[in-house]
Amino acid sequence: MSIHLTFNAMDEHTLLKRITVDPQIFNGKPIIRGRRLAVEHILGMLAAGDNVESILIAYPWLKEEDVKACLIYARRIVGNERIEIFPTADVA
């Protein structure tokens, strides 16, 4: 079974509703559908090389749309970041 993560801009708003924040869970970190699974955990699994299929197997209640929502959320957060680069002297 192969899962392809495709979505359009119209889907994004709907998908992002799957990401919630509850001050009682993980000190208010973004979570998936009010459950005790942080967005950062899913992103970490993807960064570590897990594929969507293995994540869905590990969390049977999770849906492909939840993983998509995590990726959209991350893209939007990074898209709003501004990083200043300061030149540094070479240290010999």
Buried (B, 14 or more C-beta within 10 A) or exposed (E): EEEEEEBEEEBBEEBBEBBBEBEEBBEEEBBBBEBEBBBBBBBEBBEEEBEBEEBBEEBEEBEBBBBBBBBBBBEEEEEEEEEEEEEEEEEE
